[in-house]
Amino acid sequence: MNRTTNPCDNQTEGPERPFAVTQDELERALRETFARRVAAPVPIAADPAALAIRRANRTVRRRALTGLALAGAATVLVTTGMAQLGDRPGHQGTPTVVLGDPRNPPASPLPTASLPTPPKGPVGAELDLIIGSWIESSGGERRELTGVGPVDRAQRLADYGGWLVTSVATAAGRTLWWVPPNGSAPQVLLAGADAIALAPDGRQVAWRDGREVLAAGLVGGQLLATTRTPAPDGAVPVGFAGDAVLVRQPGPGGFTVWRRLAGALPSTPERSVLNVYGVLPDGRVVGQVSAGTPRRPCLALLDPARGLAPLRTGCGPELGTDGRGGVSVDGRWLLVNGAGKGALLVDLGTLGSTVSARAAGPAVTDVVAWTPNGTALHVDGAGGLVRVRVERVLAGERPGAAPVDGVAPGDRPVLVRDTVS
């Protein structure tokens, strides 16, 4: 029997509600649902703060690893370089070490925890002086030679190109430093050389290493176009005549002229030459030869194009044979040691059968440096600075030594030669 549905009753064909719900109960349930959702933390897809922290940590770890790797590589390089410097038995077969890259000097001096106090007071010299570990320029500038050590020779380069500094001889040889003009730390050009000679213009350097004599051009603090030749034991370069290298042979063997483009050293030296003092503007070499009857040390002008053959010889005053002396910039004067305890001023313009010489103060114990205005400077045995002014010596003055401010007891200042163009 089919039942007829009454639209007014509560019976339908869909699911039946299990119990009755009032309006108030529905509102309360909805409010509780929203409250629970608001109270519960909702996860964020990307947390900017956490992401930044993770990136920073990764960067720190990456830089730390890179720094350790670079430190390890530097340690290996330094250790290798020290091993090469130390492994020089008898200086045989080991090339001179050329260090640094002068083309890319550091922009500023190396930092240091504390700097020594510079010498006090001006030295008042017409040329630069090295006092201890400082360069005192004639213009009043002070420059520290960090790490250079004791200095034997120094030369200022033209056009404010800095300084070339040669160390004293040690068991490891000599070192040639380039001191840049911009305040950067000194840089090593040569290390472990037996002897080093610089051209008057500062554009060439020659040195002895092992069984060879080498020479190279010097441009912008960089050695270029190195050439070499075998040399007898004891033969050392002592200077330049133009592009040719003047080489002193061992013992009483005389001198030879090495023309680098010609190849090897000449087999026959000029044995009459005892010492060389400098080069005249026309290229002739001023030297000391054994001449006269009986044989004695005399002065001579030598021809480098013919192996230093004497062109003109003059004898007269008794000369020392220590090789100390220097020629003035204009080629007119020579300051040289006599056979006694003093120096002599020689007029090279009158060099002939006799020599015109005048007493010129204390003996020369190191280099002679001439200024362009005709004053010769040198350091005497007590470390005092001697000025030999030509016009005053010709007027009868006997120069004396003046103390140099800032020189420690037992120390000696080193004169810095100017470049001769």
DRENDO-1510 file (C-alpha; in Angstrom, 1 decimal, always signed):
<recs>
REC; n; res; u; v; w
REC; 1; MET; +0.0; +0.0; +0.0 .
REC; 2; ASN; +1.5; +3.2; -1.1 .
REC; 3; ARG; +1.9; +6.0; +1.4 .
REC; 4; THR; +0.9; +9.6; +0.3 .
REC; 5; THR; +3.5; +12.2; +1.4 .
REC; 6; ASN; +2.2; +15.2; +3.2 .
REC; 7; PRO; +4.1; +18.4; +2.6 .
REC; 8; CYS; +3.4; +19.6; +6.1 .
REC; 9; ASP; +5.0; +16.7; +8.0 .
REC; 10; ASN; +8.7; +16.3; +8.8 .
REC; 11; GLN; +9.3; +13.2; +6.7 .
REC; 12; THR; +11.5; +13.5; +3.6 .
REC; 13; GLU; +13.4; +11.1; +1.3 .
REC; 14; GLY; +16.8; +12.7; +2.3 .
REC; 15; PRO; +18.9; +12.0; +5.5 .
REC; 16; GLU; +17.1; +12.9; +8.6 .
REC; 17; ARG; +18.6; +15.4; +11.2 .
REC; 18; PRO; +19.6; +13.4; +14.3 .
REC; 19; PHE; +18.5; +16.2; +16.7 .
REC; 20; ALA; +17.2; +19.6; +16.7 .
REC; 21; VAL; +19.7; +22.6; +16.6 .
REC; 22; THR; +18.7; +26.1; +17.7 .
REC; 23; GLN; +20.0; +29.4; +16.2 .
REC; 24; ASP; +21.9; +30.2; +19.3 .
REC; 25; GLU; +23.8; +26.9; +19.2 .
REC; 26; LEU; +24.8; +27.4; +15.6 .
REC; 27; GLU; +26.2; +30.9; +16.3 .
REC; 28; ARG; +28.1; +29.6; +19.3 .
REC; 29; ALA; +29.7; +26.7; +17.4 .
REC; 30; LEU; +30.7; +29.1; +14.6 .
REC; 31; ARG; +32.4; +31.5; +17.0 .
REC; 32; GLU; +34.3; +28.6; +18.6 .
REC; 33; THR; +35.5; +27.4; +15.3 .
REC; 34; PHE; +36.9; +30.8; +14.3 .
REC; 35; ALA; +38.5; +31.3; +17.7 .
REC; 36; ARG; +40.4; +27.9; +17.4 .
REC; 37; ARG; +41.7; +28.9; +13.9 .
REC; 38; VAL; +42.9; +32.3; +15.0 .
REC; 39; ALA; +44.7; +30.8; +18.0 .
REC; 40; ALA; +46.5; +28.1; +16.0 .
REC; 41; PRO; +49.8; +29.3; +14.3 .
REC; 42; VAL; +49.7; +29.0; +10.5 .
REC; 43; PRO; +53.0; +27.9; +8.9 .
REC; 44; ILE; +54.6; +30.5; +6.5 .
REC; 45; ALA; +55.7; +29.2; +3.1 .
REC; 46; ALA; +59.0; +31.3; +3.2 .
REC; 47; ASP; +60.6; +32.9; +6.3 .
REC; 48; PRO; +62.7; +35.9; +5.2 .
REC; 49; ALA; +64.7; +36.1; +8.5 .
REC; 50; ALA; +65.6; +32.5; +8.6 .
REC; 51; LEU; +66.5; +32.5; +4.9 .
REC; 52; ALA; +68.9; +35.5; +5.5 .
REC; 53; ILE; +70.5; +33.8; +8.4 .
REC; 54; ARG; +71.1; +30.6; +6.5 .
REC; 55; ARG; +72.6; +32.5; +3.6 .
REC; 56; ALA; +75.0; +34.5; +5.9 .
REC; 57; ASN; +76.1; +31.3; +7.6 .
REC; 58; ARG; +76.9; +29.7; +4.2 .
REC; 59; THR; +78.9; +32.8; +3.2 .
REC; 60; VAL; +80.9; +32.8; +6.4 .
REC; 61; ARG; +81.7; +29.1; +6.0 .
REC; 62; ARG; +82.7; +29.6; +2.3 .
REC; 63; ARG; +85.0; +32.5; +3.1 .
REC; 64; ALA; +86.6; +30.6; +5.9 .
REC; 65; LEU; +87.4; +27.7; +3.6 .
REC; 66; THR; +88.7; +30.0; +0.9 .
REC; 67; GLY; +91.0; +31.7; +3.4 .
REC; 68; LEU; +92.4; +28.5; +4.7 .
REC; 69; ALA; +93.1; +27.3; +1.1 .
REC; 70; LEU; +94.9; +30.6; +0.3 .
REC; 71; ALA; +96.9; +30.4; +3.5 .
REC; 72; GLY; +98.0; +26.9; +2.7 .
REC; 73; ALA; +99.0; +27.9; -0.8 .
REC; 74; ALA; +101.0; +30.8; +0.4 .
REC; 75; THR; +102.8; +28.7; +3.0 .
REC; 76; VAL; +103.8; +26.2; +0.3 .
REC; 77; LEU; +105.1; +29.0; -2.0 .
REC; 78; VAL; +107.1; +30.7; +0.8 .
REC; 79; THR; +108.6; +27.4; +2.0 .
REC; 80; THR; +109.6; +26.5; -1.6 .
REC; 81; GLY; +111.2; +29.9; -2.1 .
REC; 82; MET; +113.2; +29.6; +1.2 .
REC; 83; ALA; +114.3; +26.2; +0.2 .
REC; 84; GLN; +115.6; +27.6; -3.2 .
REC; 85; LEU; +117.4; +30.4; -1.4 .
REC; 86; GLY; +119.0; +28.1; +1.1 .
REC; 87; ASP; +120.0; +25.4; -1.4 .
REC; 88; ARG; +123.1; +27.2; -2.9 .
REC; 89; PRO; +126.1; +25.0; -2.2 .
REC; 90; GLY; +129.0; +27.0; -3.5 .
REC; 91; HIS; +126.7; +29.1; -5.7 .
REC; 92; GLN; +127.2; +26.6; -8.5 .
REC; 93; GLY; +124.5; +26.1; -11.0 .
REC; 94; THR; +121.8; +28.0; -9.1 .
REC; 95; PRO; +120.3; +31.0; -10.8 .
REC; 96; THR; +119.9; +34.2; -8.9 .
REC; 97; VAL; +116.4; +34.5; -7.4 .
REC; 98; VAL; +114.2; +37.3; -8.8 .
REC; 99; LEU; +111.3; +38.0; -6.4 .
REC; 100; GLY; +108.3; +40.2; -6.4 .
REC; 101; ASP; +106.3; +41.8; -9.2 .
REC; 102; PRO; +107.4; +45.5; -9.4 .
REC; 103; ARG; +104.8; +46.1; -12.1 .
REC; 104; ASN; +102.0; +45.8; -9.5 .
REC; 105; PRO; +103.3; +47.3; -6.2 .
REC; 106; PRO; +100.9; +47.5; -3.3 .
REC; 107; ALA; +98.9; +50.7; -3.1 .
REC; 108; SER; +100.1; +51.5; +0.5 .
REC; 109; PRO; +102.9; +50.4; +2.8 .
REC; 110; LEU; +102.6; +47.2; +4.7 .
REC; 111; PRO; +100.9; +47.7; +8.0 .
REC; 112; THR; +103.0; +47.4; +11.1 .
REC; 113; ALA; +102.2; +47.4; +14.8 .
REC; 114; SER; +104.7; +50.0; +15.8 .
REC; 115; LEU; +107.3; +52.0; +13.8 .
REC; 116; PRO; +110.7; +53.0; +15.2 .
REC; 117; THR; +111.2; +56.7; +15.8 .
REC; 118; PRO; +112.9; +58.4; +12.8 .
REC; 119; PRO; +116.3; +60.0; +13.4 .
REC; 120; LYS; +116.0; +63.5; +14.9 .
REC; 121; GLY; +117.2; +66.6; +13.1 .
REC; 122; PRO; +118.0; +67.3; +9.5 .
REC; 123; VAL; +121.3; +65.9; +8.1 .
REC; 124; GLY; +121.8; +68.9; +5.9 .
REC; 125; ALA; +123.4; +66.9; +3.0 .
REC; 126; GLU; +123.1; +67.9; -0.6 .
REC; 127; LEU; +122.3; +64.3; -1.5 .
REC; 128; ASP; +120.1; +61.6; +0.1 .
REC; 129; LEU; +121.6; +59.6; +3.0 .
REC; 130; ILE; +120.7; +56.3; +4.5 .
REC; 131; ILE; +120.9; +56.4; +8.3 .
REC; 132; GLY; +120.1; +53.1; +10.0 .
REC; 133; SER; +116.9; +51.8; +8.4 .
REC; 134; TRP; +115.8; +55.3; +7.2 .
REC; 135; ILE; +116.4; +57.2; +4.0 .
REC; 136; GLU; +116.9; +60.9; +4.7 .
REC; 137; SER; +116.4; +62.8; +1.5 .
REC; 138; SER; +118.0; +66.1; +0.7 .
REC; 139; GLY; +114.6; +67.6; +0.7 .
REC; 140; GLY; +113.8; +66.6; +4.2 .
REC; 141; GLU; +111.7; +63.5; +3.4 .
REC; 142; ARG; +112.0; +60.5; +5.7 .
REC; 143; ARG; +111.4; +57.0; +4.4 .
REC; 144; GLU; +111.7; +53.7; +6.3 .
REC; 145; LEU; +113.4; +50.8; +4.6 .
REC; 146; THR; +111.3; +48.0; +6.1 .
REC; 147; GLY; +113.0; +44.7; +6.1 .
REC; 148; VAL; +115.9; +45.8; +4.0 .
REC; 149; GLY; +118.7; +45.3; +6.6 .
REC; 150; PRO; +122.2; +46.8; +6.4 .
REC; 151; VAL; +122.9; +48.7; +3.2 .
REC; 152; ASP; +126.2; +48.9; +1.3 .
REC; 153; ARG; +125.3; +51.0; -1.8 .
REC; 154; ALA; +122.3; +53.1; -2.9 .
REC; 155; GLN; +121.4; +55.1; -5.9 .
REC; 156; ARG; +118.4; +57.4; -6.6 .
REC; 157; LEU; +116.6; +56.9; -9.9 .
REC; 158; ALA; +115.8; +59.7; -12.2 .
REC; 159; ASP; +112.3; +61.2; -12.6 .
REC; 160; TYR; +111.3; +60.3; -9.1 .
REC; 161; GLY; +111.6; +56.6; -9.9 .
REC; 162; GLY; +112.5; +55.6; -6.3 .
REC; 163; TRP; +115.8; +54.1; -5.1 .
REC; 164; LEU; +118.0; +51.1; -5.8 .
REC; 165; VAL; +119.5; +49.7; -2.7 .
REC; 166; THR; +122.2; +47.0; -2.5 .
REC; 167; SER; +122.6; +45.1; +0.7 .
REC; 168; VAL; +125.9; +44.3; +2.4 .
REC; 169; ALA; +127.5; +40.9; +1.6 .
REC; 170; THR; +126.2; +38.0; +3.7 .
REC; 171; ALA; +126.7; +34.3; +3.6 .
REC; 172; ALA; +123.8; +34.1; +1.2 .
REC; 173; GLY; +125.2; +36.8; -1.1 .
REC; 174; ARG; +123.9; +40.3; -1.8 .
REC; 175; THR; +120.4; +41.5; -2.4 .
REC; 176; LEU; +119.2; +44.3; -4.7 .
REC; 177; TRP; +116.1; +46.1; -3.6 .
REC; 178; TRP; +113.9; +48.6; -5.4 .
REC; 179; VAL; +112.2; +51.1; -3.2 .
REC; 180; PRO; +109.2; +52.5; -5.0 .
REC; 181; PRO; +108.6; +56.3; -4.7 .
REC; 182; ASN; +104.9; +56.0; -3.7 .
REC; 183; GLY; +105.5; +54.7; -0.2 .
REC; 184; SER; +105.1; +51.1; -1.0 .
REC; 185; ALA; +107.2; +48.5; +0.7 .
REC; 186; PRO; +110.7; +47.8; -0.8 .
REC; 187; GLN; +110.7; +44.9; -3.3 .
REC; 188; VAL; +113.5; +42.4; -4.0 .
REC; 189; LEU; +114.9; +42.4; -7.6 .
REC; 190; LEU; +117.9; +40.1; -7.0 .
REC; 191; ALA; +118.8; +37.8; -4.2 .
REC; 192; GLY; +121.9; +35.7; -3.6 .
REC; 193; ALA; +124.2; +37.6; -6.0 .
REC; 194; ASP; +128.0; +37.5; -5.4 .
REC; 195; ALA; +128.5; +41.1; -6.7 .
REC; 196; ILE; +126.2; +43.8; -8.1 .
REC; 197; ALA; +127.0; +46.8; -10.2 .
REC; 198; LEU; +124.7; +49.6; -11.4 .
REC; 199; ALA; +124.9; +51.8; -14.4 .
REC; 200; PRO; +125.3; +55.5; -13.7 .
REC; 201; ASP; +121.9; +56.2; -15.4 .
REC; 202; GLY; +120.2; +53.5; -13.3 .
REC; 203; ARG; +118.9; +51.7; -16.4 .
REC; 204; GLN; +121.2; +48.6; -16.3 .
REC; 205; VAL; +122.4; +46.2; -13.6 .
REC; 206; ALA; +125.1; +43.5; -13.8 .
REC; 207; TRP; +125.8; +40.8; -11.2 .
REC; 208; ARG; +127.9; +37.7; -10.6 .
REC; 209; ASP; +126.0; +34.5; -9.8 .
REC; 210; GLY; +127.7; +31.1; -9.6 .
REC; 211; ARG; +130.0; +30.7; -12.6 .
REC; 212; GLU; +128.4; +33.4; -14.7 .
REC; 213; VAL; +128.2; +37.2; -15.0 .
REC; 214; LEU; +124.7; +38.5; -15.9 .
REC; 215; ALA; +123.3; +41.8; -17.0 .
REC; 216; ALA; +119.8; +43.1; -17.6 .
REC; 217; GLY; +117.9; +46.3; -18.3 .
REC; 218; LEU; +116.0; +48.0; -15.5 .
REC; 219; VAL; +112.8; +49.7; -16.4 .
REC; 220; GLY; +110.1; +50.7; -13.9 .
REC; 221; GLY; +111.5; +48.4; -11.2 .
REC; 222; GLN; +111.6; +45.4; -13.4 .
REC; 223; LEU; +114.6; +43.5; -14.9 .
REC; 224; LEU; +114.3; +42.9; -18.7 .
REC; 225; ALA; +116.3; +41.2; -21.4 .
REC; 226; THR; +118.8; +39.3; -19.1 .
REC; 227; THR; +122.0; +38.1; -20.8 .
REC; 228; ARG; +124.7; +35.9; -19.3 .
REC; 229; THR; +128.2; +34.7; -20.0 .
REC; 230; PRO; +130.6; +32.2; -18.3 .
REC; 231; ALA; +133.3; +34.0; -16.3 .
REC; 232; PRO; +136.5; +32.9; -14.5 .
REC; 233; ASP; +136.4; +32.3; -10.8 .
REC; 234; GLY; +136.7; +35.7; -9.0 .
REC; 235; ALA; +135.7; +37.9; -12.0 .
REC; 236; VAL; +133.1; +40.4; -10.9 .
REC; 237; PRO; +131.3; +43.3; -12.6 .
REC; 238; VAL; +132.3; +46.8; -11.3 .
REC; 239; GLY; +130.5; +49.2; -13.6 .
REC; 240; PHE; +129.3; +50.2; -17.0 .
REC; 241; ALA; +130.7; +52.1; -20.0 .
REC; 242; GLY; +127.6; +52.8; -22.1 .
REC; 243; ASP; +126.0; +49.3; -22.6 .
REC; 244; ALA; +129.3; +47.5; -22.0 .
REC; 245; VAL; +130.0; +45.9; -18.6 .
REC; 246; LEU; +133.4; +46.5; -17.0 .
REC; 247; VAL; +134.6; +43.3; -15.4 .
REC; 248; ARG; +137.5; +43.0; -12.9 .
REC; 249; GLN; +139.5; +39.9; -13.3 .
REC; 250; PRO; +140.7; +38.0; -10.3 .
REC; 251; GLY; +144.0; +38.9; -8.6 .
REC; 252; PRO; +146.3; +41.1; -10.8 .
REC; 253; GLY; +144.5; +39.9; -13.9 .
REC; 254; GLY; +143.4; +43.4; -15.0 .
REC; 255; PHE; +140.0; +44.3; -16.6 .
REC; 256; THR; +137.8; +43.1; -19.5 .
REC; 257; VAL; +134.9; +44.8; -21.3 .
REC; 258; TRP; +131.9; +42.6; -21.9 .
REC; 259; ARG; +129.8; +43.6; -24.8 .
REC; 260; ARG; +126.6; +41.7; -24.3 .
REC; 261; LEU; +125.6; +41.5; -27.9 .
REC; 262; ALA; +129.1; +40.1; -28.8 .
REC; 263; GLY; +128.6; +37.1; -26.6 .
REC; 264; ALA; +131.3; +35.8; -24.2 .
REC; 265; LEU; +133.9; +37.7; -22.2 .
REC; 266; PRO; +137.1; +38.5; -24.1 .
REC; 267; SER; +139.8; +35.9; -23.4 .
REC; 268; THR; +142.6; +38.5; -23.1 .
REC; 269; PRO; +142.1; +41.2; -20.4 .
REC; 270; GLU; +143.9; +44.6; -20.3 .
REC; 271; ARG; +146.4; +43.7; -17.5 .
REC; 272; SER; +147.8; +47.1; -17.0 .
REC; 273; VAL; +144.5; +48.5; -15.6 .
REC; 274; LEU; +144.5; +48.4; -11.8 .
REC; 275; ASN; +141.2; +50.2; -11.0 .
REC; 276; VAL; +138.4; +52.2; -12.7 .
REC; 277; TYR; +136.8; +55.3; -11.2 .
REC; 278; GLY; +134.1; +56.4; -13.6 .
REC; 279; VAL; +133.2; +57.4; -17.1 .
REC; 280; LEU; +133.5; +60.7; -18.9 .
REC; 281; PRO; +130.6; +62.2; -20.8 .
REC; 282; ASP; +132.3; +61.2; -24.1 .
REC; 283; GLY; +132.4; +57.6; -23.0 .
REC; 284; ARG; +136.1; +57.3; -22.1 .
REC; 285; VAL; +136.9; +55.5; -18.8 .
REC; 286; VAL; +139.0; +57.1; -16.0 .
REC; 287; GLY; +141.2; +54.5; -14.5 .
REC; 288; GLN; +144.4; +53.6; -12.8 .
REC; 289; VAL; +147.2; +51.8; -14.7 .
REC; 290; SER; +150.6; +50.5; -13.9 .
REC; 291; ALA; +153.0; +52.7; -15.9 .
REC; 292; GLY; +156.2; +54.6; -15.9 .
REC; 293; THR; +159.8; +53.6; -15.0 .
REC; 294; PRO; +159.9; +52.1; -12.5 .
REC; 295; ARG; +156.3; +50.9; -12.7 .
REC; 296; ARG; +154.0; +52.7; -10.4 .
REC; 297; PRO; +150.2; +53.5; -10.2 .
REC; 298; CYS; +149.3; +56.4; -12.6 .
REC; 299; LEU; +146.1; +57.8; -13.9 .
REC; 300; ALA; +144.9; +57.2; -17.5 .
REC; 301; LEU; +142.0; +57.7; -19.9 .
REC; 302; LEU; +140.9; +54.3; -21.3 .
REC; 303; ASP; +139.2; +53.4; -24.5 .
REC; 304; PRO; +136.3; +50.9; -23.8 .
REC; 305; ALA; +136.0; +50.2; -27.6 .
REC; 306; ARG; +139.5; +48.7; -27.5 .
REC; 307; GLY; +139.4; +46.7; -24.3 .
REC; 308; LEU; +140.3; +49.6; -22.1 .
REC; 309; ALA; +143.6; +50.4; -23.9 .
REC; 310; PRO; +145.2; +53.5; -22.4 .
REC; 311; LEU; +144.7; +56.7; -24.5 .
REC; 312; ARG; +146.4; +59.2; -22.2 .
REC; 313; THR; +148.5; +58.5; -19.1 .
REC; 314; GLY; +149.7; +60.9; -16.3 .
REC; 315; CYS; +151.9; +60.1; -13.4 .
REC; 316; GLY; +153.1; +62.4; -10.6 .
REC; 317; PRO; +151.5; +62.2; -7.2 .
REC; 318; GLU; +151.7; +58.9; -5.3 .
REC; 319; LEU; +148.3; +57.2; -5.6 .
REC; 320; GLY; +146.6; +54.7; -3.4 .
REC; 321; THR; +145.7; +51.4; -4.9 .
REC; 322; ASP; +142.4; +50.7; -3.0 .
REC; 323; GLY; +140.3; +51.8; -6.0 .
REC; 324; ARG; +138.4; +54.5; -3.9 .
REC; 325; GLY; +137.4; +57.5; -6.0 .
REC; 326; GLY; +134.9; +59.1; -8.2 .
REC; 327; VAL; +134.6; +61.4; -11.3 .
REC; 328; SER; +132.5; +64.6; -11.3 .
REC; 329; VAL; +129.3; +64.8; -13.3 .
REC; 330; ASP; +131.0; +67.1; -15.9 .
REC; 331; GLY; +134.0; +64.8; -16.2 .
REC; 332; ARG; +136.5; +67.5; -15.1 .
REC; 333; TRP; +137.5; +66.4; -11.6 .
REC; 334; LEU; +138.5; +63.2; -9.9 .
REC; 335; LEU; +138.6; +62.7; -6.1 .
REC; 336; VAL; +140.9; +59.8; -5.4 .
REC; 337; ASN; +142.9; +58.5; -2.4 .
REC; 338; GLY; +146.6; +59.2; -2.3 .
REC; 339; ALA; +149.2; +56.8; -1.0 .
REC; 340; GLY; +149.1; +58.6; +2.4 .
REC; 341; LYS; +146.2; +59.3; +4.7 .
REC; 342; GLY; +144.3; +61.8; +2.7 .
REC; 343; ALA; +142.4; +62.3; -0.6 .
REC; 344; LEU; +143.5; +64.2; -3.7 .
REC; 345; LEU; +141.6; +66.4; -6.1 .
REC; 346; VAL; +142.8; +65.8; -9.6 .
REC; 347; ASP; +142.1; +68.1; -12.6 .
REC; 348; LEU; +141.5; +65.7; -15.4 .
REC; 349; GLY; +141.5; +68.5; -18.0 .
REC; 350; THR; +145.3; +68.7; -17.5 .
REC; 351; LEU; +146.0; +65.0; -17.5 .
REC; 352; GLY; +149.1; +64.4; -19.5 .
REC; 353; SER; +152.7; +63.6; -18.7 .
REC; 354; THR; +152.1; +65.0; -15.2 .
REC; 355; VAL; +149.1; +65.2; -13.0 .
REC; 356; SER; +147.8; +68.3; -11.2 .
REC; 357; ALA; +146.5; +67.3; -7.8 .
REC; 358; ARG; +145.7; +69.0; -4.5 .
REC; 359; ALA; +145.2; +67.7; -1.0 .
REC; 360; ALA; +141.5; +67.4; -0.4 .
REC; 361; GLY; +140.9; +66.3; +3.2 .
REC; 362; PRO; +140.3; +62.9; +4.8 .
REC; 363; ALA; +140.8; +59.7; +2.9 .
REC; 364; VAL; +137.8; +58.2; +1.1 .
REC; 365; THR; +136.6; +55.0; +2.9 .
REC; 366; ASP; +133.5; +54.3; +0.7 .
REC; 367; VAL; +131.8; +55.7; -2.3 .
REC; 368; VAL; +132.3; +59.2; -3.7 .
REC; 369; ALA; +129.1; +61.0; -4.7 .
REC; 370; TRP; +129.2; +64.2; -6.8 .
REC; 371; THR; +126.5; +66.8; -6.9 .
REC; 372; PRO; +125.7; +68.6; -10.2 .
REC; 373; ASN; +127.2; +71.9; -8.9 .
REC; 374; GLY; +130.7; +70.3; -8.4 .
REC; 375; THR; +130.8; +69.2; -4.7 .
REC; 376; ALA; +132.0; +65.7; -3.8 .
REC; 377; LEU; +130.7; +64.0; -0.7 .
REC; 378; HIS; +132.0; +61.0; +1.1 .
REC; 379; VAL; +132.0; +59.4; +4.5 .
REC; 380; ASP; +135.3; +59.2; +6.5 .
REC; 381; GLY; +136.5; +56.4; +8.7 .
REC; 382; ALA; +134.7; +57.9; +11.8 .
REC; 383; GLY; +131.3; +58.2; +10.0 .
REC; 384; GLY; +131.5; +61.9; +9.4 .
REC; 385; LEU; +130.3; +63.6; +6.2 .
REC; 386; VAL; +133.1; +65.2; +4.2 .
REC; 387; ARG; +132.3; +67.9; +1.6 .
REC; 388; VAL; +134.9; +68.7; -1.0 .
REC; 389; ARG; +134.1; +71.9; -2.7 .
REC; 390; VAL; +136.3; +72.4; -5.7 .
REC; 391; GLU; +136.6; +76.1; -5.6 .
REC; 392; ARG; +137.5; +76.1; -1.9 .
REC; 393; VAL; +140.1; +73.3; -2.3 .
REC; 394; LEU; +141.7; +75.3; -5.2 .
REC; 395; ALA; +141.8; +78.3; -2.8 .
REC; 396; GLY; +143.7; +76.2; -0.3 .
REC; 397; GLU; +141.0; +74.9; +2.0 .
REC; 398; ARG; +141.5; +71.5; +3.6 .
REC; 399; PRO; +138.0; +69.9; +4.0 .
REC; 400; GLY; +137.1; +68.3; +7.3 .
REC; 401; ALA; +134.4; +65.8; +8.4 .
REC; 402; ALA; +131.2; +67.0; +10.0 .
REC; 403; PRO; +129.0; +64.7; +12.3 .
REC; 404; VAL; +125.7; +63.5; +10.9 .
REC; 405; ASP; +122.6; +63.9; +13.2 .
REC; 406; GLY; +120.8; +60.7; +14.0 .
REC; 407; VAL; +123.7; +58.2; +13.5 .
REC; 408; ALA; +123.9; +55.6; +16.2 .
REC; 409; PRO; +127.3; +55.0; +17.9 .
REC; 410; GLY; +129.3; +52.6; +15.8 .
REC; 411; ASP; +127.1; +53.1; +12.8 .
REC; 412; ARG; +127.9; +54.8; +9.5 .
REC; 413; PRO; +125.6; +56.7; +7.1 .
REC; 414; VAL; +125.5; +55.6; +3.4 .
REC; 415; LEU; +125.5; +58.2; +0.7 .
REC; 416; VAL; +122.9; +57.8; -2.1 .
REC; 417; ARG; +124.3; +58.6; -5.5 .
REC; 418; ASP; +122.2; +60.6; -7.9 .
REC; 419; THR; +121.5; +59.2; -11.3 .
REC; 420; VAL; +123.8; +60.5; -14.1 .
REC; 421; SER; +121.9; +60.9; -17.4 .
</recs>
